[in-house]
Amino acid sequence: MVTPCDVPVGVITGDNVAKLLKHAKDNGYAIPAFNCTSSSTANAVMEAAAKFNSPVMIQVSNGGAQFMAGKSIKDKNACAAGSVALALHVRAVAPYYGIPVILHSDHCAKNLLPWFDGMLEADEAYYHQYGEPLFSSHMLDLSEEPDEENIAICVQYFKKMAPMKIWLEMEIGITGGEEDGVNNEDVDPEKLYTSPEQVFSVYEALSPIGSMFSIAAAFGNVHGVYKPGNVKLSPERLVRHQEYAKEKLSSDNDKPIYLVMHGGSGSTDEEIQTAVSAGVVKMNVDTDTQWAYWDGLRKFEAENRDYLQGQIGNPKGPDAPNKKYYDPRVWIRKAEESMIERVGVSMEKLGCAGTFPVNKPASGSIPVWNFKPVHHGPLEEAKKMLGNLMKH
């Protein structure tokens, strides 16, 4: 029985994120990160976390953020606005579920850096007002660029993030397959496997700035869904990364690096366990929960098809109403219930189920607007005024 990590419920940031991820690494479990594209999918993930007594990560991709903002919105800042909208929703309701939530943004390639900049701008504004960033962590995926450029850009952004204690996830080595418009199906197979030297070069560059970072090292991972055995994973390579870093650092810690696993669909339980035991603290989940959400709706439609052909008229009679079947709250809920169960499967596989007993606050004890602005003294206000004057 794992002693629960001493972090608060709701969205956590800064030192609490570091504390939770260290707890995961030290106790041999990983936290699943679920891609969410709506308030419905985010609520399903949090409900599952409460049901399975687990911490959880909610992450938004560039495409998911666009969907959250609205597919018809063509403004260049739409994806950043959609990400902020999802983050604010999660922040507003997460405490009611009684579990800790890490708010994360998913793969950001070089051409998507304006989206990343927009989220950082929101982090900075939120930090100034509330004393913590809007998001808990962000991911930069520059794995398609040369290693030197990849690492240099990560260093540049980590220097901006570290003062706000935002966790950085980066990727070196490429995850195959296709996800959210990023297609690596025809990539050189050799690039699907990251070397210990590559991983350690990231550690050497980022550790002087801060300790709050993790590395998604490729070990044959592929985005999408495949039958177990059809994807050649080599999670034992992650062990070599840790051994190499331990030797280079002359460290007593067998797992000095925080690792992340992408492209987990189709992985066997044994492969997942090997990765977690090697220091993986986060695994991305998207394809499987997408199917689960749809499957809940599919089953509902199949079972109630005769009640979904018109507003009025069903087997009970030509004038019988069907509103209680086509009301979106009914069929969306069926999709959520199916997704909740699949989220629980990931939590069981990663060993995080049962690690954080749900701690829901007493009814009515949480302020509806649960954000407390930081009080800025006269000196701080004077600095702000001076800064504004200098801009002009």
C-alpha positions in Angstrom: 0.0 0.0 0.0 1.5 3.3 -1.1 1.4 6.2 1.3 -0.5 8.9 -0.5 1.5 11.9 -1.8 1.0 15.0 0.3 -0.4 17.4 -2.3 -3.7 19.3 -2.4 -6.7 18.4 -4.6 -7.6 20.4 -7.7 -5.0 21.7 -10.2 -1.5 21.6 -8.8 1.5 23.5 -9.9 5.2 24.2 -9.0 6.6 22.3 -6.1 3.5 20.1 -5.8 3.9 18.9 -9.3 7.6 18.0 -8.6 6.5 16.3 -5.3 3.9 14.2 -7.1 6.1 13.1 -9.9 8.9 12.2 -7.5 6.4 10.2 -5.5 5.4 8.3 -8.7 9.0 7.6 -9.6 10.0 6.5 -6.1 6.9 4.3 -5.7 6.9 2.7 -9.1 3.8 4.0 -10.7 3.1 6.5 -13.6 0.3 9.0 -14.1 -1.7 8.8 -17.3 -2.2 12.0 -19.3 -5.4 12.1 -21.3 -6.0 14.3 -24.3 -9.2 16.3 -23.7 -11.1 18.3 -26.4 -14.1 19.4 -24.4 -15.5 20.0 -20.9 -17.2 16.6 -21.3 -14.0 14.6 -21.8 -12.2 16.6 -19.1 -15.0 15.9 -16.7 -15.0 12.2 -17.6 -11.2 12.0 -16.8 -11.6 13.7 -13.4 -14.6 11.6 -12.5 -12.5 8.5 -13.3 -9.7 9.7 -11.2 -12.1 10.1 -8.3 -13.6 6.7 -8.9 -10.2 5.0 -9.1 -8.5 7.1 -6.4 -5.7 8.4 -8.5 -4.0 11.6 -9.5 -4.3 12.4 -13.2 -3.1 14.6 -16.0 -5.4 16.5 -18.4 -3.6 17.6 -21.5 -4.7 19.6 -24.5 -3.2 19.4 -28.0 -3.1 22.1 -30.6 -5.9 20.5 -32.6 -7.9 19.8 -29.4 -7.5 23.4 -28.4 -8.8 24.5 -31.8 -11.8 22.3 -31.3 -12.4 23.7 -27.9 -12.4 27.2 -29.2 -14.7 26.3 -32.1 -13.8 24.9 -35.5 -15.1 27.9 -37.3 -12.8 30.3 -35.5 -9.9 31.1 -37.8 -8.1 33.7 -35.6 -4.4 33.0 -35.3 -4.8 32.9 -31.5 -7.7 30.4 -31.6 -5.6 27.5 -30.4 -4.1 29.4 -27.5 -7.6 30.7 -26.5 -9.0 27.2 -26.7 -6.2 25.9 -24.4 -6.9 28.7 -21.9 -10.6 27.9 -22.0 -10.1 24.3 -21.2 -7.6 25.1 -18.5 -10.0 27.6 -16.8 -12.8 25.0 -16.9 -10.6 22.4 -15.3 -9.5 24.9 -12.6 -13.0 25.8 -11.8 -14.3 22.3 -11.2 -11.3 20.1 -10.4 -11.4 20.7 -6.6 -14.9 19.2 -6.5 -13.6 15.8 -7.7 -11.2 15.5 -4.7 -8.1 14.5 -6.6 -4.9 16.3 -7.8 -4.8 17.3 -11.5 -1.8 18.3 -13.5 -2.8 20.6 -16.4 -0.6 20.0 -19.4 -0.2 21.0 -23.1 0.7 18.2 -25.5 3.1 18.0 -28.5 4.3 21.4 -29.8 6.4 21.2 -32.9 8.5 24.1 -34.2 5.7 25.4 -36.5 3.3 25.6 -33.5 5.5 27.7 -31.3 3.1 30.7 -31.6 0.5 28.5 -29.8 3.1 27.8 -27.1 3.9 31.5 -26.8 0.2 32.3 -26.3 -0.1 29.8 -23.5 3.0 31.1 -21.8 1.6 34.6 -22.1 -1.5 33.3 -20.2 0.7 31.6 -17.7 2.5 34.9 -17.0 -0.7 36.9 -16.6 -2.2 34.3 -14.3 1.0 34.1 -12.3 1.1 37.8 -11.8 -2.5 37.8 -10.5 -2.7 34.5 -8.6 0.9 33.6 -7.7 1.0 30.4 -9.9 0.9 29.7 -13.6 -2.4 28.8 -15.4 -0.9 25.5 -16.6 1.1 23.0 -14.5 3.4 21.9 -17.4 3.9 22.2 -21.1 5.5 20.0 -23.8 7.9 21.0 -26.5 8.2 18.4 -29.3 11.1 19.5 -31.5 12.2 15.9 -32.2 12.0 16.5 -35.9 14.7 19.1 -35.7 18.5 18.4 -35.3 19.3 17.6 -31.7 21.3 20.8 -31.2 18.4 23.0 -32.3 15.9 20.9 -30.4 17.8 21.3 -27.1 18.7 25.0 -27.7 15.0 25.9 -28.2 14.1 23.9 -25.1 16.7 25.8 -23.1 15.4 29.1 -24.3 11.8 28.3 -23.2 12.8 26.6 -20.0 14.5 29.8 -18.9 11.1 31.5 -19.2 9.2 28.7 -17.5 11.5 28.0 -14.6 10.8 31.3 -12.6 7.1 30.3 -12.6 7.9 26.7 -11.7 6.3 25.3 -14.8 7.3 21.7 -15.6 8.8 21.2 -19.1 8.4 18.0 -21.0 10.6 17.6 -24.2 11.0 14.9 -26.8 14.2 13.6 -28.3 13.8 10.8 -30.8 10.6 10.5 -32.8 7.4 8.7 -32.0 6.1 7.0 -35.1 2.6 6.9 -36.5 0.1 9.7 -36.8 -1.6 11.9 -34.2 -3.4 15.2 -34.3 -2.1 16.1 -37.8 1.5 15.2 -37.0 2.4 12.3 -39.3 5.6 10.2 -38.7 4.4 7.0 -40.4 7.3 7.0 -42.9 10.1 8.1 -40.6 13.5 6.4 -40.6 13.0 3.5 -38.1 16.4 4.2 -36.5 15.0 7.6 -35.3 12.4 5.7 -33.3 15.1 4.8 -30.8 16.8 7.4 -28.7 20.4 6.8 -27.4 21.6 7.2 -23.8 24.0 9.9 -25.0 21.1 11.9 -26.5 19.1 11.7 -23.3 22.0 12.8 -21.2 22.8 15.7 -23.5 19.3 17.0 -22.7 19.9 16.6 -18.9 23.2 18.4 -19.2 21.6 21.4 -20.9 18.4 21.7 -18.8 19.6 20.8 -15.3 21.6 24.0 -14.7 18.3 26.0 -15.3 16.1 23.8 -13.0 15.1 20.3 -12.1 11.5 20.4 -13.2 11.7 18.7 -16.6 11.1 15.3 -18.1 12.2 13.6 -21.3 10.2 11.6 -23.8 12.8 9.3 -25.2 11.7 7.2 -28.1 12.0 3.4 -27.8 10.0 2.3 -30.8 6.8 4.0 -29.7 4.0 4.6 -32.3 1.0 6.8 -32.1 -2.3 5.3 -33.0 -3.9 1.9 -32.3 -2.2 -1.4 -33.1 -2.6 -5.0 -32.0 -0.3 -6.0 -29.1 2.9 -7.4 -30.7 2.5 -5.4 -34.0 4.7 -2.6 -32.6 8.3 -3.3 -31.7 8.9 -1.6 -28.4 12.2 -1.8 -26.5 11.5 -0.3 -23.1 14.7 -1.9 -21.7 16.5 0.9 -23.5 15.1 3.3 -20.8 17.0 1.3 -18.2 20.2 2.0 -20.1 19.4 5.7 -20.2 19.1 5.7 -16.4 22.3 3.6 -16.0 24.2 5.9 -18.3 23.1 9.1 -16.5 23.8 7.5 -13.1 27.3 6.7 -14.1 27.9 10.2 -15.6 26.6 11.9 -12.6 28.2 9.6 -10.1 24.8 9.4 -8.5 23.4 7.1 -5.8 20.0 7.5 -7.5 19.2 4.5 -9.8 16.7 6.7 -11.7 18.1 10.2 -11.9 15.9 11.2 -15.0 12.2 11.7 -15.3 11.0 9.8 -18.4 7.7 9.9 -20.4 6.1 7.3 -22.6 4.2 8.3 -25.8 2.4 6.0 -28.2 1.3 3.5 -25.6 -1.7 2.0 -27.6 -1.1 -1.6 -28.4 1.7 -1.9 -25.7 1.6 -5.1 -23.7 1.2 -4.9 -19.9 4.7 -6.2 -19.5 6.2 -3.4 -21.8 4.3 -0.8 -19.8 5.6 -2.2 -16.5 9.1 -2.3 -17.8 8.9 1.3 -18.8 7.4 2.4 -15.5 10.0 0.5 -13.5 12.7 2.4 -15.5 11.5 5.8 -14.4 8.5 6.6 -16.7 6.2 8.9 -14.6 3.7 9.8 -17.3 2.1 8.0 -20.2 0.0 9.6 -22.9 -3.4 8.1 -23.6 -5.6 9.4 -26.5 -6.6 6.8 -29.1 -8.1 4.3 -26.7 -10.2 6.9 -24.9 -11.4 8.4 -28.2 -12.7 4.9 -29.1 -14.2 4.4 -25.6 -16.1 7.8 -25.8 -17.5 6.9 -29.2 -18.3 3.3 -28.2 -20.5 4.5 -25.4 -22.5 6.6 -27.8 -22.6 3.8 -30.4 -24.0 1.3 -27.9 -26.7 3.8 -26.8 -27.8 4.5 -30.3 -27.9 0.8 -31.2 -30.0 0.0 -28.1 -32.4 2.9 -28.6 -32.5 3.4 -32.4 -36.3 3.2 -32.6 -36.5 6.2 -30.2 -34.0 8.3 -32.2 -35.6 8.6 -35.6 -37.7 11.7 -34.8 -38.8 14.0 -32.1 -42.1 12.2 -31.8 -43.1 8.6 -32.5 -41.6 5.3 -31.2 -42.6 1.8 -30.4 -44.8 3.1 -27.6 -47.0 5.0 -30.0 -47.0 7.5 -32.9 -47.4 10.5 -30.5 -44.9 9.3 -27.9 -42.1 11.9 -27.3 -38.4 11.0 -27.6 -36.8 13.9 -25.9 -35.4 11.8 -23.1 -33.4 9.9 -25.7 -32.1 12.6 -28.0 -31.3 15.2 -25.2 -27.5 15.6 -25.6 -27.1 15.2 -21.8 -28.3 11.7 -22.2 -26.1 10.3 -25.0 -23.1 12.4 -24.1 -23.3 11.0 -20.6 -23.3 7.5 -22.1 -20.1 8.4 -23.9 -18.6 9.8 -20.7 -19.5 6.6 -18.7 -17.7 4.4 -21.3 -14.6 6.7 -21.3 -14.5 6.7 -17.5 -14.1 2.9 -17.5 -11.3 3.0 -20.1 -9.5 5.8 -18.1 -9.7 3.4 -15.1 -8.0 0.7 -17.2 -5.0 2.9 -17.9 -4.8 3.8 -14.2 -4.7 0.1 -13.2 -2.1 -0.7 -15.8 0.2 2.2 -14.7 -0.2 1.4 -11.0 -1.6 4.7 -10.0 -5.1 3.5 -9.1 -5.5 3.6 -5.3 -2.5 5.8 -4.7 -4.5 8.9 -3.8 -7.8 8.3 -1.8 -10.4 10.7 -3.1 -10.7 13.7 -0.8 -13.8 15.6 -1.8 -14.4 18.8 0.1 -17.6 19.3 2.2 -20.5 20.5 0.1 -20.6 24.3 -0.2 -17.1 24.7 1.3 -15.4 25.7 -2.0 -15.9 29.3 -3.2 -17.6 29.4 -6.6 -14.8 31.6 -7.8 -11.9 29.6 -6.3 -9.1 32.0 -7.3 -7.4 34.3 -4.8 -5.5 37.2 -6.3 -2.1 37.9 -4.9 -1.9 41.1 -2.9 0.8 43.4 -4.3 2.3 45.9 -1.9 3.2 49.5 -2.8 6.7 48.6 -4.0 5.3 46.0 -6.4 2.7 48.4 -7.8 5.4 51.1 -8.2 7.5 48.6 -10.2 4.5 47.8 -12.4 3.8 51.4 -13.1 7.5 52.1 -13.9 7.4 49.1 -16.3 4.4 50.4 -18.0 5.9 53.9 -18.4 9.1 52.4 -19.9 7.0 50.6 -22.5 5.8 53.9 -23.7 
